[in-house]
């Protein structure tokens, strides 16, 4: 026994509709949930904001370090900066200075 002609027509008409709904559903799903969808866009924007904040912090630190290094250049030597670095790196003190030793955990203030 076969299907009637009317049943075949209804099935073929419904197949087209079901297929179209499935294709539309596929694209809607990936527009929202895909790796480049709208939900992922929020996470990407958050990462961009964090990276921009980190960039601003690093640029400020770089500017501070460049200003400090500029004081040690030969064309415009800053005597205080040079003296500070020499004392720190060579572990030296002046003849008229008093050195107070304290433990690694101790603080002066």
C-alpha distances in whole Angstrom, upper triangle without the diagonal:
4,7,9,12,14,13,13,17,18,17,19,22,22,22,25,27,26,28,31,31,31,34,36,36,37,40,41,41,43,45,46,46,46,49,51,49,51,52,53,55,57,58,59,61,63,63,65,67,68,69,71,73,74,75,77,79,79,81,83,84,85,87,89,89,90,93,94,94,96,99,99,99,103,103,103,104,103,106,105,101,103,105,102,100,103,104,100,100,103,103,107,109,112,116,116,113,112,109,108,106,103,100,97,95,98,99,101,100
4,6,9,11,10,10,13,15,14,15,18,19,19,22,24,23,24,27,28,28,30,33,33,34,37,38,38,40,42,43,43,43,47,48,46,48,49,50,52,54,55,56,58,60,61,62,65,66,66,68,70,71,72,75,76,77,78,81,81,82,84,86,87,87,90,92,91,93,96,97,97,100,100,100,101,101,104,102,99,100,103,100,98,101,101,98,97,101,101,105,107,110,114,114,111,110,107,106,104,101,98,95,94,97,97,99,98
4,6,8,6,7,10,11,11,12,15,16,16,19,20,20,22,24,25,26,28,30,30,31,34,35,36,38,40,41,41,41,44,45,44,46,46,48,50,52,53,54,56,58,58,60,62,63,64,66,68,69,70,72,74,74,76,78,79,80,82,84,84,85,88,89,89,91,94,95,95,98,98,98,99,99,101,100,97,98,101,98,96,99,100,96,96,99,100,103,105,108,112,112,109,108,105,104,102,99,97,93,92,95,95,97,96
4,5,5,7,9,10,11,13,15,16,17,19,21,21,23,25,26,27,29,31,31,33,35,36,37,39,41,42,42,43,46,47,45,47,48,49,51,53,54,55,57,59,60,61,63,65,66,67,69,70,71,73,75,76,77,80,81,81,83,85,86,87,89,91,91,92,95,96,96,99,100,99,100,100,103,102,98,100,102,99,97,101,102,98,98,101,102,105,107,110,114,114,111,110,107,106,104,101,99,95,94,97,97,99,98
4,5,5,6,9,10,11,12,14,15,17,19,20,21,23,25,26,27,29,30,32,34,35,36,38,40,41,41,42,45,46,44,45,47,48,50,52,53,54,56,58,59,60,62,64,65,66,68,69,70,72,74,75,76,78,80,80,82,84,85,85,88,90,90,91,94,95,95,98,98,98,99,99,102,101,97,99,101,99,97,100,101,97,97,100,101,104,106,109,113,113,110,110,107,106,104,101,99,95,94,97,96,99,98
4,5,5,6,9,10,11,12,14,16,17,18,20,22,23,24,26,28,28,30,32,33,34,37,38,39,40,41,44,44,42,44,45,47,48,50,52,53,54,56,57,59,61,62,63,65,67,68,69,71,73,73,74,77,78,79,81,83,84,84,87,88,89,90,93,94,94,97,97,97,98,98,101,99,96,98,100,97,95,99,100,96,96,99,100,103,105,108,112,112,109,108,106,104,102,100,97,94,93,95,95,97,96
4,5,5,6,9,10,11,12,15,16,16,18,20,21,22,24,26,26,28,30,31,32,34,36,37,37,38,42,42,40,42,43,44,46,48,49,50,52,54,55,56,58,60,61,62,64,66,67,69,70,71,72,75,76,77,78,81,81,82,85,86,86,88,91,92,92,95,95,95,96,95,98,97,94,95,98,95,93,96,97,94,93,97,97,101,103,105,109,109,106,106,103,102,100,97,94,91,90,92,92,95,93
4,5,5,6,9,10,10,13,15,15,16,19,20,21,23,25,25,27,29,30,31,33,35,36,36,37,40,41,39,41,42,43,45,47,48,49,51,53,54,55,57,59,60,61,63,64,65,67,69,70,71,73,75,75,77,79,80,80,83,85,85,86,89,90,90,93,93,93,94,94,97,95,92,94,96,93,91,95,96,92,92,95,96,99,101,104,108,108,105,105,102,101,99,96,94,90,89,92,91,94,93
4,5,5,6,9,10,11,13,14,16,17,19,20,22,23,24,26,28,29,30,32,34,35,36,36,40,40,38,39,41,43,44,46,48,48,50,52,53,54,56,58,59,60,62,64,64,66,68,69,70,72,74,74,76,78,79,80,82,84,84,85,88,89,89,92,92,92,93,93,96,95,91,93,96,93,91,94,95,92,91,95,96,99,101,104,107,108,105,104,102,101,99,96,94,90,89,92,91,94,92
4,6,5,6,8,10,11,12,14,16,17,18,20,21,22,24,26,27,28,30,32,33,34,34,38,38,36,37,39,41,42,44,45,46,48,50,51,52,54,56,57,58,60,62,62,64,66,67,68,71,72,72,74,77,77,78,80,82,82,84,87,88,88,91,91,91,92,91,94,93,90,92,94,91,89,92,93,90,90,93,94,97,99,102,105,106,102,102,99,98,96,94,91,88,87,89,89,91,90
4,5,5,6,9,10,10,12,14,15,16,18,20,20,22,24,25,26,28,30,31,32,32,35,36,34,36,37,39,40,42,43,44,46,48,49,50,52,54,55,56,59,60,60,63,64,65,66,69,70,70,72,75,75,76,78,80,80,82,85,86,85,89,89,89,90,89,92,91,87,89,92,89,87,90,91,88,87,91,91,95,97,99,103,104,100,100,97,96,94,91,89,85,84,87,86,89,88
4,5,5,7,9,10,11,13,15,15,17,19,20,21,23,25,26,27,29,31,31,31,35,35,33,35,36,38,39,42,43,44,46,48,49,49,52,53,54,55,58,59,59,62,64,64,65,68,69,69,71,74,74,75,77,79,79,80,84,84,84,87,87,87,88,88,91,90,87,88,91,88,86,89,90,87,86,90,91,94,96,99,102,103,100,100,97,96,94,91,89,85,84,87,86,89,88
4,5,6,7,9,10,11,13,15,16,17,19,20,22,23,25,27,28,29,30,31,34,34,32,34,35,37,38,40,42,43,44,46,48,48,50,52,53,54,57,58,58,60,63,63,64,67,68,68,70,73,73,74,76,78,78,79,83,84,83,87,86,86,87,87,90,89,86,88,90,87,85,89,90,86,86,90,90,94,95,98,102,102,99,99,96,95,93,91,89,85,84,86,86,88,87
4,5,5,6,8,10,11,12,14,15,16,18,20,21,22,24,26,27,28,28,32,32,30,31,33,35,36,38,39,40,42,44,45,46,48,50,51,52,54,56,56,58,60,61,62,65,66,66,68,71,71,72,74,76,76,78,81,82,82,85,85,85,86,85,88,87,84,85,88,85,83,86,87,84,84,87,88,91,93,96,99,100,96,96,94,92,90,88,86,82,81,83,83,85,84
4,5,5,6,9,10,10,12,14,15,16,19,20,21,23,24,26,26,26,30,30,29,30,32,33,35,37,38,39,41,43,44,45,47,49,49,51,53,54,55,57,59,59,61,63,64,65,67,69,70,70,73,74,75,76,79,80,80,83,83,83,84,84,87,85,82,84,86,83,81,84,86,82,82,85,86,89,91,94,98,98,95,95,92,91,89,86,84,80,79,82,81,84,83
4,6,5,6,9,10,11,12,14,15,17,18,20,21,23,25,25,26,29,29,27,29,30,32,33,36,37,37,39,41,42,43,45,47,48,49,52,53,53,55,57,58,59,61,63,63,65,67,68,68,71,73,73,74,77,78,78,81,81,81,82,82,85,84,80,82,85,82,80,83,84,81,81,84,85,88,90,93,97,97,94,94,91,90,88,86,84,80,79,82,81,83,82
4,5,5,6,9,10,11,12,14,16,16,18,20,21,23,24,24,28,28,26,27,28,30,31,34,35,36,38,40,41,42,44,46,46,48,50,51,52,54,56,57,58,60,62,62,64,66,67,67,70,72,72,73,76,77,77,80,80,80,81,81,84,82,79,81,84,81,79,82,83,80,80,83,84,87,89,92,95,96,92,92,90,89,87,84,82,79,77,80,79,82,80
4,5,5,6,9,10,10,12,14,15,16,18,20,21,22,22,26,26,24,26,27,29,30,32,34,34,36,38,39,40,42,44,45,46,49,50,51,53,54,55,56,59,60,61,62,65,65,66,69,70,71,72,75,76,76,79,79,79,80,79,82,81,78,80,82,79,77,80,81,78,78,81,82,85,87,90,93,94,90,90,88,86,85,82,80,76,75,78,77,79,78
4,5,5,6,9,10,11,13,14,15,17,18,20,21,21,24,24,23,25,26,27,29,31,32,33,35,37,38,39,41,43,43,45,47,48,49,51,53,54,55,57,58,59,61,63,64,64,67,68,69,70,73,74,74,77,77,77,78,78,81,79,76,78,80,77,75,79,80,76,76,80,80,83,85,88,92,92,89,89,86,85,83,81,79,75,74,77,76,79,77
4,5,5,6,8,10,11,12,14,16,17,19,20,20,23,23,21,23,24,26,27,29,31,31,33,35,36,37,39,41,42,43,45,47,47,49,51,52,53,55,57,57,59,61,62,63,65,67,67,68,71,72,72,75,75,75,76,76,79,78,74,76,79,76,74,78,79,75,75,79,79,83,84,87,91,91,88,88,85,84,83,80,78,75,73,76,75,78,76
4,6,5,6,8,10,10,12,14,15,16,18,18,22,22,20,21,22,24,25,27,29,30,32,34,35,36,38,40,40,42,44,45,46,48,50,51,52,54,56,56,58,60,61,62,64,66,66,67,70,71,71,75,75,74,75,75,78,76,73,75,78,75,73,76,77,74,74,77,78,81,83,86,89,89,86,86,84,82,81,78,76,72,71,74,73,75,74
4,5,5,6,9,10,10,12,14,15,16,16,20,20,18,20,21,23,24,27,28,29,30,32,33,35,37,38,39,41,43,44,45,47,49,49,50,53,54,55,57,59,59,60,63,64,65,66,69,70,70,73,73,73,74,74,76,75,72,74,76,73,71,74,75,72,72,75,76,79,81,84,87,88,85,84,82,81,79,76,74,70,69,72,71,74,72
4,5,5,6,9,10,11,12,15,15,15,18,18,17,19,20,21,23,25,27,27,29,31,32,33,35,37,37,39,41,42,43,45,47,47,48,51,52,53,54,57,58,58,61,62,62,64,67,68,67,71,71,71,72,71,74,73,70,72,74,71,69,73,74,71,70,74,75,78,80,82,86,86,83,83,81,80,78,76,73,70,69,71,71,73,72
4,5,5,6,9,10,11,12,14,14,18,17,15,16,18,20,21,23,25,25,27,29,30,31,33,35,36,37,39,41,41,43,45,46,47,49,51,51,53,55,56,57,59,61,61,62,66,67,66,70,70,69,70,70,73,72,69,71,73,70,68,72,73,70,69,73,74,77,79,81,85,85,82,82,79,78,77,75,72,69,68,70,69,72,70
4,5,5,6,9,10,11,12,13,16,16,14,15,17,18,20,22,23,24,26,28,29,30,32,34,35,36,38,40,40,42,44,45,46,48,50,50,52,54,55,56,58,60,61,62,65,66,66,69,69,69,70,69,72,71,67,70,72,69,67,71,72,68,68,72,72,75,77,80,83,84,80,80,78,76,75,72,70,67,65,68,67,70,68
4,6,5,6,9,10,10,10,14,14,12,15,16,17,19,21,22,23,25,27,27,29,31,32,33,35,37,38,39,41,43,43,44,47,48,49,51,53,53,54,57,58,58,60,63,64,64,67,67,67,68,67,70,69,66,67,70,67,65,68,69,66,66,69,70,73,75,78,81,82,79,79,76,75,73,71,68,65,64,66,66,68,67
4,5,5,6,9,10,9,13,12,10,12,14,15,16,19,20,21,22,25,26,26,29,30,31,32,35,36,36,38,41,41,42,45,46,46,48,50,51,52,54,56,56,58,61,61,61,65,65,64,65,65,68,67,64,65,68,65,63,67,68,65,64,68,69,72,73,76,80,80,77,77,75,74,72,70,68,64,63,66,65,67,66
4,6,5,6,8,9,13,12,10,10,12,14,15,17,19,20,21,23,25,26,27,29,30,31,34,35,36,38,40,41,42,44,45,46,48,50,51,51,54,56,56,57,60,61,61,65,65,64,65,65,68,66,63,65,67,65,63,66,67,64,64,68,68,71,73,75,79,79,76,76,74,73,71,69,67,63,62,64,63,66,64
4,5,5,6,7,11,11,9,10,11,13,14,16,17,19,20,22,23,25,27,28,29,31,33,34,35,37,39,39,41,43,44,45,47,49,50,51,53,55,55,56,59,60,61,64,64,64,64,64,67,65,62,64,66,63,61,65,66,62,62,66,66,69,71,74,78,78,74,74,72,71,69,66,64,61,59,62,61,64,62
4,5,5,4,8,8,6,9,10,11,12,15,16,16,19,20,21,22,25,26,27,28,31,31,32,34,36,37,38,41,42,42,44,46,47,48,50,52,52,54,57,57,58,61,61,61,62,61,64,63,59,61,64,61,59,62,63,60,60,63,64,67,69,71,75,76,72,72,70,69,67,65,63,59,58,60,60,62,61
4,6,6,9,8,5,6,9,10,10,13,15,15,17,19,20,21,23,25,25,27,29,30,31,33,35,36,37,39,41,41,43,45,46,47,49,51,51,52,55,56,56,60,60,59,60,60,63,61,58,60,63,60,58,61,63,59,59,63,63,66,68,71,74,75,72,72,69,68,67,64,62,59,58,60,59,61,60
4,6,9,8,5,5,6,8,9,11,13,14,15,17,19,20,22,23,24,26,28,29,30,32,34,35,36,38,40,40,42,44,45,46,48,50,51,52,55,56,56,60,60,59,60,59,62,60,57,59,62,59,57,61,61,58,58,62,62,65,67,69,73,73,70,70,67,66,65,62,60,57,56,58,57,59,58
4,7,8,5,7,6,7,10,12,12,13,16,17,18,20,22,23,24,26,27,28,30,32,33,34,36,38,39,40,42,44,44,46,48,49,50,51,54,55,56,59,59,59,59,59,61,60,56,59,61,58,56,59,60,57,57,60,61,64,65,68,72,72,69,69,66,65,63,61,58,55,54,56,55,58,56
4,5,5,8,8,7,10,12,12,13,16,17,17,19,21,22,23,25,27,28,29,31,33,33,35,37,38,39,41,43,43,44,47,48,49,50,53,54,54,57,58,57,58,58,60,59,55,57,60,57,55,58,59,56,55,59,60,63,65,67,71,72,68,68,66,65,63,61,58,55,54,56,56,58,57
4,6,9,9,6,9,11,11,10,14,15,15,16,19,20,20,22,24,25,26,28,30,30,32,34,35,35,38,40,40,41,44,45,45,47,50,50,51,54,54,54,55,54,57,56,52,54,56,53,51,55,56,52,52,56,56,59,61,64,68,68,65,65,62,62,60,58,55,52,51,54,53,55,54
4,7,8,6,7,10,10,9,12,14,14,15,18,19,19,21,23,24,25,27,29,29,30,33,34,34,36,39,39,40,42,44,44,46,49,50,50,53,53,53,54,53,56,55,52,53,56,53,51,55,56,52,52,56,57,60,61,64,68,68,65,65,63,62,60,58,56,53,52,54,54,56,55
4,6,5,6,9,10,10,12,15,15,16,18,20,21,22,24,26,26,28,30,31,32,35,36,36,38,40,41,42,44,46,47,48,51,52,52,56,56,55,56,55,58,57,54,56,58,55,53,57,58,55,54,58,59,62,63,66,70,70,67,67,64,64,62,60,58,54,53,56,55,57,55
4,5,5,7,9,10,11,13,15,15,17,19,20,21,23,25,26,27,29,30,31,33,35,36,37,40,41,42,44,45,46,47,50,51,52,55,55,54,55,55,58,56,53,55,57,54,53,56,57,54,54,58,59,61,63,65,69,69,66,66,64,63,61,59,57,54,53,55,54,56,54
4,5,6,7,9,10,11,13,15,16,18,19,21,22,24,25,27,28,30,31,33,34,35,37,39,40,41,43,45,46,47,50,51,51,55,55,54,55,54,57,55,52,54,56,53,52,55,56,53,53,57,57,60,61,64,68,68,64,64,62,60,59,57,55,51,50,52,51,53,52
4,5,5,6,9,10,11,12,14,16,17,18,20,21,22,25,26,27,28,31,32,33,35,36,37,38,41,42,43,44,47,48,48,52,52,52,52,51,54,53,49,51,54,51,49,52,53,50,50,54,54,57,59,61,65,65,62,62,59,58,57,55,53,49,48,50,49,52,50
4,5,5,6,9,10,10,12,14,15,16,18,20,21,23,24,26,27,29,30,31,33,35,36,37,39,41,41,43,45,47,47,50,50,50,50,50,53,51,48,50,52,50,48,52,53,49,49,53,54,57,58,61,64,64,61,61,59,58,57,55,53,49,48,51,49,51,50
4,5,5,6,9,10,11,13,14,15,17,19,20,21,23,24,26,27,29,30,32,33,35,36,38,39,40,42,44,46,46,50,50,49,50,49,51,50,47,49,51,48,47,50,51,48,48,52,52,55,56,59,63,63,59,59,57,56,55,53,51,47,46,48,47,49,47
4,5,5,6,9,10,11,12,14,16,17,18,20,21,23,24,26,27,28,30,32,33,34,36,38,39,40,43,44,45,48,49,48,48,47,50,48,45,47,49,46,45,48,49,45,46,49,50,53,54,57,60,60,57,57,55,54,52,50,48,44,43,46,44,47,45
4,5,5,6,9,10,10,12,14,15,16,18,20,21,22,24,26,26,28,30,31,32,34,36,37,38,41,42,42,46,46,45,46,45,48,47,43,45,48,45,43,47,48,44,44,48,49,52,53,56,59,60,57,57,54,53,52,50,48,45,44,46,45,47,46
4,5,5,6,9,10,10,12,14,15,17,19,20,21,23,24,25,27,29,30,31,33,35,36,37,40,41,41,45,45,44,45,44,47,45,42,44,47,44,43,46,47,44,44,48,48,51,53,55,59,59,56,56,54,53,52,50,48,45,44,46,44,46,44
4,5,5,6,9,10,11,12,14,16,17,18,20,21,23,24,26,27,29,30,32,33,35,36,38,40,41,44,45,43,44,43,45,44,40,43,45,42,41,44,45,42,42,46,46,49,50,53,56,56,53,53,51,50,49,47,45,42,40,42,41,43,41
4,5,5,6,9,10,11,12,14,15,16,18,20,21,22,24,26,27,28,30,32,32,34,37,38,38,42,42,41,42,41,44,42,39,41,43,40,39,42,43,40,40,44,44,47,48,51,55,55,52,52,49,48,47,45,43,40,39,41,40,42,41
4,5,5,6,9,10,10,12,14,15,16,18,20,21,22,24,25,26,28,30,31,32,35,36,37,40,40,39,40,39,42,41,37,40,42,39,38,41,42,39,40,43,44,47,48,50,54,54,51,52,49,49,48,46,45,41,40,42,41,43,41
4,5,5,6,9,10,11,12,14,15,17,19,20,21,23,24,26,27,29,30,31,34,35,36,40,40,38,39,38,41,39,36,39,41,38,37,40,41,38,39,43,43,46,47,49,53,53,50,50,48,47,46,44,43,40,39,40,39,40,39
4,5,5,6,9,10,11,12,14,16,17,18,20,21,23,24,26,27,28,30,32,34,35,38,39,37,38,37,39,37,34,37,39,36,34,38,39,36,36,40,40,43,44,46,50,50,47,47,45,44,43,41,40,36,35,37,36,37,36
4,5,5,6,9,10,10,12,14,15,16,18,20,21,22,24,26,26,28,30,32,32,36,36,35,36,35,38,36,33,35,37,34,33,36,37,34,34,38,39,42,43,45,49,49,46,47,45,44,43,41,40,36,36,38,36,38,37
4,5,5,6,9,10,10,12,14,15,16,18,20,21,22,24,25,26,29,31,31,35,35,34,34,33,36,35,32,34,37,34,33,36,37,34,35,39,39,42,43,45,49,49,46,47,45,44,43,42,41,38,37,39,37,38,37
4,5,5,6,9,10,11,13,14,16,17,19,20,21,23,24,26,28,30,31,34,34,33,33,32,35,33,30,33,35,32,31,35,35,32,33,37,37,40,41,43,47,46,43,44,42,41,41,39,38,35,34,35,33,35,33
4,5,5,6,9,10,11,12,14,15,16,18,20,21,22,24,26,28,29,32,33,31,32,31,33,31,28,30,33,30,28,32,33,30,30,34,34,37,38,41,44,45,42,42,40,39,38,37,36,32,32,33,32,33,32
4,5,5,6,9,10,10,12,14,15,16,18,20,21,22,25,26,26,30,30,29,30,29,32,30,27,29,32,29,28,31,33,30,30,34,35,37,38,41,44,45,42,43,41,40,40,38,38,34,34,36,34,35,34
4,5,5,6,9,10,11,12,14,15,17,19,20,21,23,25,26,29,29,28,28,28,30,29,26,28,31,28,27,31,32,29,30,34,34,37,38,39,43,43,40,41,39,39,39,38,37,34,34,35,33,34,32
4,6,5,6,9,10,11,12,14,16,17,18,20,22,24,25,29,29,27,27,26,29,27,24,26,28,26,25,28,29,26,27,31,31,34,35,37,40,40,37,38,36,36,35,34,33,30,30,31,29,30,29
4,5,5,6,9,10,10,12,14,15,16,18,20,21,22,26,27,25,25,25,27,26,22,25,27,24,23,26,28,25,25,29,30,32,33,35,39,40,37,38,36,36,35,34,33,30,30,31,29,31,30
4,5,5,6,9,10,10,12,14,15,16,19,20,21,25,25,23,24,23,26,25,22,24,27,24,23,27,28,26,26,30,31,33,34,36,40,40,37,38,37,37,37,36,36,32,33,34,32,32,32
4,5,5,6,9,10,11,12,14,15,17,19,20,24,24,22,23,21,24,23,20,22,25,22,22,25,26,24,25,29,29,31,32,34,37,37,35,36,34,35,34,34,34,31,31,31,29,29,28
4,5,5,6,9,10,11,12,14,16,17,19,23,23,21,21,20,23,21,18,20,22,20,19,22,23,21,22,25,26,28,29,31,35,35,32,33,31,32,31,31,30,27,28,29,26,27,26
4,5,5,6,9,10,10,12,14,16,16,20,21,19,20,19,22,21,17,19,22,20,18,22,24,21,21,25,26,28,29,31,35,36,33,34,33,33,33,33,33,30,30,31,29,30,29
4,5,5,6,9,10,10,13,15,15,19,19,17,18,17,20,19,16,19,21,20,19,22,24,22,23,26,27,29,30,31,35,35,33,34,33,34,34,34,34,31,32,32,30,30,30
4,6,5,6,9,10,11,13,15,19,19,17,17,15,18,16,14,16,19,16,16,19,21,19,20,23,24,26,26,28,32,32,29,31,29,30,30,30,30,28,29,29,26,26,26
4,5,5,6,8,10,11,13,17,18,16,15,14,17,16,12,14,17,15,13,17,19,17,17,21,22,23,25,26,30,31,28,30,28,29,29,29,29,27,28,28,26,26,26
4,5,5,6,9,10,11,14,15,13,14,14,17,16,13,15,18,16,15,18,20,19,19,22,24,25,26,28,31,32,30,32,31,32,32,32,33,30,32,32,30,30,30
4,6,5,7,9,10,14,14,12,12,11,14,14,11,13,16,15,14,18,20,19,19,22,24,24,25,26,30,30,28,30,29,31,31,32,32,30,31,31,29,28,28
4,5,5,7,10,13,14,12,11,9,12,11,8,10,13,11,11,14,16,15,16,19,20,21,22,23,26,27,25,27,26,27,28,28,29,27,28,28,26,25,26
4,5,5,7,11,12,11,10,10,12,12,9,10,13,12,11,13,16,15,15,18,20,21,22,23,27,28,26,28,27,29,29,30,31,29,30,30,28,28,29
4,5,5,9,9,8,8,8,12,12,10,11,14,14,13,16,18,18,18,21,23,23,24,25,28,29,28,30,29,31,32,33,34,32,33,33,31,30,31
4,6,8,9,7,5,5,8,9,6,8,11,11,11,13,16,16,16,19,20,20,21,21,25,25,24,27,26,28,29,30,32,30,32,31,29,28,29
4,7,9,7,5,6,8,9,7,6,10,10,9,11,14,14,14,16,18,18,19,20,23,25,23,26,25,28,28,30,31,29,32,31,29,28,29
4,6,6,5,8,11,13,10,9,13,14,13,14,17,18,17,19,21,21,23,23,26,28,27,30,29,31,32,34,35,33,35,35,33,32,33
4,6,5,9,11,14,12,10,14,16,14,15,18,19,18,20,22,22,23,23,26,27,27,30,30,33,34,35,37,35,38,37,35,34,36
4,6,10,12,15,14,13,16,18,17,18,21,22,22,23,26,25,26,26,29,30,29,33,33,35,36,38,40,38,40,40,38,36,37
4,6,9,12,11,11,14,16,16,17,20,21,21,22,25,24,24,24,27,27,27,30,30,33,34,36,38,36,38,37,35,34,34
4,6,9,8,8,11,13,12,13,16,17,18,19,21,20,21,20,23,24,24,27,27,29,31,33,34,33,35,34,32,31,32
4,6,5,6,9,10,11,12,14,16,17,18,19,19,19,18,21,22,21,24,24,27,28,30,32,31,32,31,29,27,28
4,6,5,6,9,10,10,12,14,15,16,17,16,15,15,18,18,18,21,21,24,26,28,30,29,31,30,28,26,27
4,5,5,6,9,10,11,12,14,15,16,15,14,13,17,17,16,19,19,21,23,25,27,26,28,27,24,22,23
4,5,5,6,9,10,11,12,14,15,15,15,15,19,19,18,20,20,22,23,25,26,25,27,26,24,22,24
4,5,5,6,9,10,11,12,13,13,14,14,18,19,18,20,20,22,23,25,27,26,28,27,25,24,26
4,6,5,6,9,10,10,11,10,10,10,14,15,14,16,16,19,20,23,25,24,26,25,23,22,24
4,6,5,6,9,10,10,10,10,11,15,16,14,16,15,17,18,20,22,21,23,22,20,19,20
4,5,5,6,8,10,10,12,14,17,19,17,18,17,19,20,21,22,21,23,23,21,21,23
4,5,5,6,8,8,10,11,15,17,15,17,16,19,19,21,23,22,25,24,23,22,24
4,6,5,5,5,6,9,12,14,12,14,12,15,15,18,19,19,22,21,20,19,21
4,6,5,7,9,12,16,17,14,15,13,15,15,16,18,16,19,19,18,17,20
4,6,8,11,14,17,19,17,18,16,18,17,19,20,18,21,21,21,21,23
4,5,9,12,15,17,15,17,15,17,17,19,20,19,22,22,22,22,25
4,7,11,13,15,13,14,11,13,13,15,16,16,19,19,19,18,21
4,7,10,12,10,11,10,13,13,16,18,19,22,21,20,19,22
4,7,8,6,8,8,11,13,16,18,19,22,20,19,18,21
4,6,5,8,10,13,15,19,22,23,25,23,22,20,23
4,6,8,10,14,16,20,23,25,27,25,24,22,25
4,7,10,13,16,20,23,25,27,24,23,20,23
4,6,10,13,16,19,21,23,20,19,17,19
4,7,10,13,17,19,21,18,17,14,17
4,6,10,13,15,17,15,14,12,16
4,7,10,13,14,12,11,10,13
4,7,10,12,10,10,10,14
4,7,8,6,8,8,12
4,5,5,8,10,13
4,6,8,11,14
4,7,10,12
4,7,9
4,6
4
